[in-house]
């Protein structure tokens, strides 16, 4: 569960009674796509013939450009999650990378999924390295993601990371929680 029980109005669009502008919603989707794409190679190394997670990442960007509707992006998110279910026994890191891609695509539907894309990406990187290297890998991925945040959403996302760190497996904190 990566979404809070009570939705944060900062992640609800203005037309639905929240505070999120369309411009910031698009930036959240682009950042989520970038986070997911950064770890997509982990999935593709295990499942080179399965393009569902890549198509989900591409859908997030296509939605931002107005080339597809939210419902199509949401459907492609579901397909990426289906890909994740199919690799469960083979590679935890690959499964997590596919889930990150699915979360990125579904930001078109619910903006707060931006943190899911980032959290699953961090978990994918962490699972892809030996245990002694996991804490450093987690922090490196988290810091890389933060370096990619566009300024107009930087404060919003960093605050969201702090608020939802506990329901996102503590991947955004400073401590060694692995």
N, C-alpha and C positions, 0 to 999 in steps of 0.2 A: 504494500500500500504506500504510494508516494504522494497521495493527495490528502490534505487535511480534511477533517470532518466538516469544518466550517470553511467555506470558500473565502479566500482573500479577495476583497473587491478590487484590489489593484490588478488582479489577473482576470477580471470579468470585463468584457468590452462595454464601452459607453452605452451602446444601443441595448444592452441587456441590464442596464442599471449599475454598472461598475465604473471603474476609473480608467480602464485600459484603452488607449487610443489605438486605432488601426495601425498606425505607424510603429508603435512599440510592439504590438502583437506580431507584426511581420519581422521585426528585429529579433524577438524571442524565438520565432520559428527558424530564422536563419542561423542563430547561434546554436540552437538545439541540433540543427542539421550538421553544423560544423563539428560539434562534439561527437555526434554519432559517426560521422564520416571518418573522423580521426582514428577510430578503432575498428572500422569496417573490415580492414585487412585481416583481423583476427578471425572473424567469421568466414571470410572468403578463403582463407588458408585451409579451413576444415571442409567447407562446402563450396568449392569453386564454381560449381554449375548452378547454384541457387542464387538468383538475382533479386529475390524478394526484399531483403533488407536494403540493398542499394536502391531499388525502386522506391522504397519508402522514404529514404533520404532525399532522393530526387523529387518526390512528391511534395515534400515540405517546401522545397525551393520553387517548384512549379506553382504551388498554392500562393506563395508570396508574390510571384509574378502575375498572378491572375489567370494562369493557364488552365488550372483545374479548380473544381469546386471543393469545398471542405469535405463533402461526403466521399469524394474520390480519394482524397488524402487519408481520410479515416479508414476507408476500405484497404488501402495499401499498408496502413499501419497494422491492421489485423493480419494481413498476409505475412508481414515481417514477424509478427508474434507467432504465427503458425510455423514459420521457419525455425524460430527459437525452440518451440516445443519438440521439433523433430531432431534436434541435436543434443537433447538433454543428456543422454548417456555418453556421448562422444567427447564433448568439450564444454565445460562450464564457461570458459572465457568466450567461446564462440556463441553460446546461448545468450550470454549477457550482452554481447555486441549486437546481436540481432534485436534484442529487446530495446536497446538504446535507439536503434533505427526506427522501431515501431513508435517509441515515445516521441521521437522527433516529428514524425509525420502527423501524429495526433494533436500536436500543438495547434494545428489549424482549427481543431474542434474545441479544445480546452487549453488555453494558454499556459496554465499551471503545469502542464506536462513537460515544460521546458526543463525543469529540474530532474525529471525522470530520465530524460535523454542523457543529461550530464552525469547523474548518479550511476546509471547502468554502464556508461562508458568508463567511468572510474573503476567500477567493479570488474569490468571486462579486462582492463589493463592489469589490475591487481591479481586477478585469477590467472593471468597469462604468464606470470613470473614465479620463480621459486619462492617459498615462504620467507626466507631471509631478506629478499628484495621487495617484498610487498609494501611495506610502509613507505619506502622511498618512492616506489612506483605510483602509489596512490597520491602522494603529495605532488609529485611531478605532473601527473595528469590533471589534478585539480588546479594547480597553478597555471598550466598551459591553457586550460579552459578559461580561467579568469583573465588571462592575457588577451584572449580573443573577444572579450565582452565589449560590444559597442558602448560608448560613453552614455548615450541616452537611456540604456537599460542597466548599466553597471550597478548602480546603487540598489535598484529594485531586486536584481538577481542575488547580489551579495546578501541583502537582508533576508531574502527568501531562503538562501542556503542556511543562514543562521537559525531562522525560525523552524525550518523543516529538517534540519540535520538529523534529528532523532528518528524520523520516519523514513529517512533516506540512508539508513544503515551507517550513519555517522561518518560518511565519506568526505564531508566538507570541513570537518574539524581539524584541529592541529595535532591532536594526540595520536598515539599508535594504538589503534583500536582493532588491529587485525590479529 
